[in-house]
Amino acid sequence: MKQSHQSASREIVALKVRQWLKEWDKVTFDVKEHRGRPAPHFYIFTLPASDLKALSGIQRRTTAGGLLRSKDLGIQRRHDESRSKEITEFIHYGYPWSDLSESKRKSGQYDDLLKPGWLPTSIVVNILKPSDMRHGQRVSEKDIITIDDSNESITTIRLPQKFTGPNWKPSPLHPIEVIDGQHRLWAFEGQTLNDNFELPVVAFHGLDISWQAYLFWTINIKPKRINASLAFDMYPLLRTEDWFEKFEGHSIYRETRAQELVETLWSHPESPWYQRINMLGESGLKQPMVSQAAWIRSLLATYIKAWESKRVKIGGLFGAKLGSNQEVLPWSRAQQAAFLILTGQKIRDAVEKCNEPWVKELRKKANQENLEQVEDLAFAGSYTLLNTDQGIRAILYITNDLCYVCAEKLKLENWVIDLDAGATDEVAVREALKSGKKQDMTKWLEDIANGLATYDWRTSAAPDLKDEERTLKAAFRGSGGYKELRLQLLRHLESQKGDIGNCSRDVLACLGYT
């Protein structure tokens, strides 16, 4: 029985659907992996679309005044505004009227194409329990949805006592998480439909977030409904799911993402590596360039790795769980590309302003011969490690290490942009760059860059090196050079005053070097 919004409480009658097989008892359940044992049943009921939208916090994303995604914790899915707009048109006019141009609609010739815009497919949700934690927060006791399971087949679901309908807001969390169907709910943004427009709902109760990711994958990807790579943006937790790692392999996310990011670093005009990556692996180039393959390997070893080992707790910023809440950054591909570009810009600028002896030595020949250099020889010349495979790997290692360990302090999860697009979308990356420069992380990257610029980045082939210097730098050759240069840079930054020095010591401890 439904009651009005003004009633002290609202009760919903739901069917209890039992689904459990004895074979499922063999499944590995692990609360620490956000995969606690679920209830052997779920519920089916209907709810006005506007009410469900209010209870689940589905509303327009905005970066103004803080982080709206706190209303949808744990899931962190992306919103495709055009998709929701398309659904809105369908609801009002059906198909194919919803796909007609404005001029055709006004012509009157197609009025017979108007149809009902039914949405018979269930919205799949999770109702949070009082004990469920999302980013250190729980649903307030007054906002909890209670479930009366005393009847074998019929269940009573009670909405929060002070629930008032579409304009209701909880504090701090909404009691419902949407697993599948968020775009259908977003389609009701700004709509004034009455309570007669209800949506079918399939509701789990206290379902752990790893199972929610699994459900999203099986609903949307297994039937080949949406692009698999896009799913990792919509549902970042999938990037770290071990069941997916073993069965599919994360090449769908990791290798494809690495290649896309490298292409952006090469093609975006604001990138410090613009047109300075050897995309085809050509030999004999006039200017030295690190190959695309080397860049991809380095990204896979740093930003896009899942973890280093069970003992070493430094994962990839773009592909691992991090912070005390052990959740994945919900950054889109455009944000990831913008972050790398911003990192490179800060390092390039720090080197450009630097007057350390190593910088002067590399620029000396150009100054002596009065040569006009488009690129700073200390950053992009033939004798700087910053323009080698080892140097690129080292930059990615250090910036990833220091940002990963300090992710919570830097509030990286608070960086939210309203534009959702791929890494190769130049406009989206430019907007993400503009937004990223306003975040706390920008000063952090600048401090790291200033510390790195004081390190001697000359290669072993650089002129005027002393014999002992040349011998030390020869250690960076080969695959062993990656580890050695990373260690030396961390030791160098460890001597810095303040947060960078302290964080570098924490990284060294995580790597087992203290």
N, C-alpha and C positions, 0 to 999 in steps of 0.2 A: 504494500500500500504506500502510495506517495503522498506526501504532505506538502503544503505550500512553503515557499522560502521563508515566510515569517514565523513558521512553527519553531518550537524550541529545539526539535530534532527532526531529522528526515530519515525514514527507513526505506530501504530498498529490498525487495524480495528477489533472491538470486537462486539459481539452480546450482547445486554442487555436482561437479563433474569429476568422477574418480578415474584417475589414470595412473596405474602403477603396476609394473610387472616384476615378478621375482628376480628376473635377470638384472633388473636395475639396482638390486641390492649389492651387486658386484661393482657398481660405479664407485670411483674414488671421490669421496666427499671430503673437503678440506676447508674449514672456516678461514684459515690463514690465507688461502688462495682465493678468497671471496667465492667459494664454491661449497657452502654449507648444504646439508641435506635438505631438500625442499619438501613441502607438504605433499602427500599423495593425491592431492586434488586441487582443482581451481574452480572458479565461479563464472557463471554467465548471467548477465543482467543487462538492462538498458538504462541509459541516463541521458538527459538533455545535453546536447553538445556543448552548450554554454556552461553548464555546471561542470562537466568533465574537464573542460578547458581551464576553468578556475581552480579546480581541485588539483590539477596537475601542473599548474604554473606555465602553461603554454601561452606565451605572449611574445610580442615583437622584441627581438634582441636589440639591445642598445648598449653602448659603452658609456653613456652619460651617467655620472653619479655612482659608478661602481660596476659590479659584476652581476648582470642579470642571470647568468647561467647558474648562479647559486640556487636558483629556483628549480633547477633540473640536475641536481648533483648526482655524480656517479655514472651518469650515462653520457653526457657531454656530446650529444649528437648535433650535427650541423643542420641548418635550415636553408633549404632552397626556396627562396621567396617566389620564384616564377612557378614552381610546382604547386605551391599552395594557392597561388592566384588562379591557376588553371583549374584546380579543384573547386574553388569558389564559383567560377563561371559555370562549371558543370552542375553544381548543386542547384543553382538558380534556373538554368535553362536546359539541362540535359545535353545529350550528344545527338546530332552534330552542331546544334546551334551554338554551343559553347566555343567551337573552333572557328566560327564565322567572323569575318572582319566587321568593324563597326558600320561601314557603308552598306554591307549586305544586310545587316540586321535592320537598318533603318529603311531599306528599300521596300519592305513589306512582301517581297517575293518568296521569302523563305520562312514565313510564319508557321507553316505546317511542319517545320523541323523542330519546333519546341517540344521537349520531352521532360518527364520527371528526372530529377538528378538524385536517384537513390544511392545511398552508401550502405549496402547490406553487409559489407565485410567488417568483421569485429576489430575494434581498437584493442590492442593487447597491452595490459598495464600491470604494474606491481603496486599493491597497497603496502605501504611501509608499516612495520611493527614498531611499538614504542622503543624497542632495543636497537633498531637498525640505525647505523651510523653512516653519515655521508659527510666527508671532509670535516670530521670532528663535531658534527652537529646531529641532533635528533629532532624528530617532529615534536612540537610542543604537545603536552598532554591534552590541552584544550582543542588541538587540531587533529587529533588521532581519529581515524576511521575504525570503528569497532565491528567485529564480526561475531555473530551468534551462531555457533555450529551445533547447537543442541539437537536440531532435527537432522535425521539421516540424509534427506534429499533436498530439503528446502532450507536456505540460509537467510538470515536477516542481517543486512549490512546497514549500519547506522553511520550517517555522515556526522561531521563535527557539530556539536550542539549549537554553536553560534554561526553555522554556515548560512550565508545570506544570498547565495547565488552567484551570478557572473562577476560581480565586483568584489567578492570576498577575497581577502588576502591573509595568509597565515604568518606566523613568526616562529622560527626562521625558515622552516622547510615546508613545502607542499607535501601532503600525505600520499600523493600518487605519483609514480614514475611511469612515463609512457615508454613501452618497449617497442611497439610498432604501431604506426598510425599517426605520428606527430604532425605530418603535413596535412592530414585531414582535419586535425584540430586547429592548426594554424589558419586553415581556410576560413575559420569563423572569426578571425580577427576583424573587429569593427562591424560584424554582422548583427542584425537585430532580428534573429529568428526566435519564434516563441517556443515554449516547452514541448510543443507537438513534434518538433524535429528531434528525435532521439537517435542515439547511436548504440549499436550492440557492443557490449564490452566483455572481453575475456580477462578476468582478473586473477592474478596470483597474489599470494599473501606472504610477505617476508622473503621474497625470492632474491637470492644473493646476486650481486651484479655480474659475476662471471657467467651465471646461468642466463642472465638477461642478454648478454652479448651472444651467447650460444643460440638463444631463441631468435634474435635479430638475424643472425647469419643463416639459420636454417629456413626462416620465413622468406628472406629477401634474396639470398645468394644461391642457396641450393637449387631452387627452381629456375636459376639463371634470370632473375628478374631485373637486377641492377648490376652495374659495373662493379666487379669485385674490388678493384683498387679504390674506387670511390667509397666503398664501405668502410675502409680504414680511416677516412676522414670523418664520416658520419658517426662512427662508433670506435673511437681510438682504443678502447680496451681490447679490441680484437687483435691489435698489434702484438700483444703479449700472451695470448692464450696458448698454452702448451699443447692442447689437443689439436689446434690448428697447425702449430709448428710441426708436429709429428706426421700429420696426415697430408696436408697440402704443401707444407714448406712455406716460409714467409717470403719467398721470392716475389710473390704477387705484390707484397708491400715493399720489401726492402730494396730489391734490385731495381724494380721499376721506379720507385721513389728516388733512389740515388741517381739514376740516369736522368730523370726529369729535373732534379735539382742542379745537376752539372750543366745541363743544357741551358738552364736559366742563368747560371753564373757566367756562362759564355755569351749569352745573347742579350741580357738586360743592360741597357745603356748606363745604368747607375752602378753596375757591378765593377769592383776593382779588377776583376778578371775578364772584363768585356773583350771579346775577340782574342783572348790570351790563353785559351785552352786548346790543345791539339786534339780536336774532335775526331779526326780520322786516323790518328796514329802515324802521320806522315813524317818522313825523315828529311834531314837537310833543310829545315826551316831557317830563315834568316834570323829570327828571334827565338830564343829558347822558350819552350812552353811545356808544361806538364800535360801528359796525355789524359784524355777522357777516361780511359781504363784505370789509370792510377788514381784519379779523383774518385771514381766510383768505389774502388777498393778501399780508399781512405774513409769515405763516408760510411761504408758498411762496417768498418772497424771502429768507428767513433759514434757519430750522431745517430746512426740508424741501427746500431747493434742492440740486442735485447739485454744482454748482460755480459760480463767478462768471465765470471765464474761464480759458483755458489759462495765462495769465500770473499771475492772482491766485489764490493757493492757499488760499482760505478757502471751504470748502463748508458745507453744512448739517449740523449735528450729528446729525440724525435720518436723513439721506439721502445722505451722501457718504462716501467713503473718507477716513480720517484717520490721523495718526500715521505713524511710520516704516515700519510694516508695511502701510500702505495697505489697511486692512480696515474694515468697517462695524460700528458699534456694534450689538450684538445686542439692544438694548432692545426690549421689547414695547410695545404701544400704551399699556398701563397705566403703564409706566415713563415713557414720553415725556410723558404727561399729568401725572404726578406731578412730573416735573422742572420743567415749566412752572409748575405751581401753587407749588412750592417757591421758584422764582425770584421769582414775584410776591409771595409772602409775605415774602421777605427785603427786597424793595424797599419794600413797604408798611410793614413794621416799621421800616426805616431812616428813612423819611420821617416816620413817627409820632414817632420819638425825636429827630428833627432840630430844631435851634433856629436854623437859618440865617435871615437876614432875609427871604428870599423866602417861607419857610414861615410866618413870623409875619404877613407882609402878607396872605397868603391866608386866614389864620384870624382876622384882626383884626375883620372885620365880624361874624362869628358871636360873637366874644368881647364886642364892644361892645354888641350887642343881646341878649346872654345867650341866644343860640339854641342849642337842643340839636341837635347834629349826629350823625346815625348814622354817616356817613362822614367821614373826615378830608378837609377841603376842599383840602388840599395834594396829596392823592392822587387824589381822586375828584370834585373840584369843577368849576365851570364855567370857571375860569381857570388850570387847570394842564395843561401839555402831557402829563402822565402820563395824562390822560383824553381824549386826542385820537388821531386816526389817526396823525399824525406821531410822537407820543410812544410809542404802542404799538410802532410799527415800530422806533423807536430802541432801546427796551428789548430787543426781540427781536434786533436787530442786534448790540448791544454784548454781551449775555450769550452769544449764539451765537459771536461772533467770539472772545471771550476764552476760552471753554470749548473751542472747536474747536482753537485754536492750542496750548492747554495740555492737551489731552485725555490725552496719555500721562502727563504729570506728575501729573494729577489721578486717574489710574488709573480712568477712567470705565468701561473695559471690565470692571473687576472687580465692578461693581454687578450682581449676579445675584439674581433673586428666583425662588422656587420656584413662585409662582402665576402662571399664564399666562392672561391675559384681555384683553379689549378696553378701550379708553380710557373707554368709557361705563359700565363696570362699577364702580359706586361703591365696593364692598368691595375690589376688586382695587387700585384707585387709592389707597384709604386705606392698604392694606397696603404698597404701593409707596412712599408718602410716608413711612411709619414707617421703612421700610428705608433710603430715600434720605437721611434726616436723619442717619444714622450713617456716611455716606460722607464721604471727604475733600472732595468737591465742595461740601458744605454750607457749610464755612468759606469757601471760595472765592467762592460766591455771596453770602455775607454781606459779604465785603470789597468785592466789586463794588458791592453795594447801598449800602453806607456811602459809597463814593466818589461814586456817582451822586446820592445825596441832597444833597450839598453843591453840586450844580449848580443854577442858577436856572431852574426849570421853569415859570415863569409864561409865559402866552401873551401875544401882542401886545395883546390886548384887556383884560388885567388892569388894574385901577385903580392909580393912583399910580405908574405907570411913568414914568421920565424919557424925554424925546423920543428920546435916542440909544439907550436900551434898547428902546423900542418899534420903532425902525427896524431894529435888529439882529434882533429876534424876528420881524419881518415876513418875514424871509428864509426862515422855516420853512414858509410857506404854499405850497401847490401841490406838485406831484410833486418839484420840485427840493429841497424842504425835507427830504425823507428823507435825502439824501446830506449836506446841510449840517449837520443835527442830529447825524447819526452822527459826522461829522468833529469837530464841536465837543465832543461827549462824549468821544471818544477823546483829544483834546487835553487835556481837563479831567482825565481819568484818568491821562494820561501824567505829570502833575505829582505823582501820588501816590507815596509812598515804597514800596519793596518790590516784591513780585512783580506786583501789579496794574499799577504804573507801567511795569515792564519788559515785561510782556506787551502792554500798550497800545502801547508803542513797536514791538513786533514786528508787531502788527496793522497799524499805520500803514505800516510798511515793506512788508508784504504788499499793502496797498492802493495803494502807490506814492506815499505822501504824505511821504516823508522824502528 
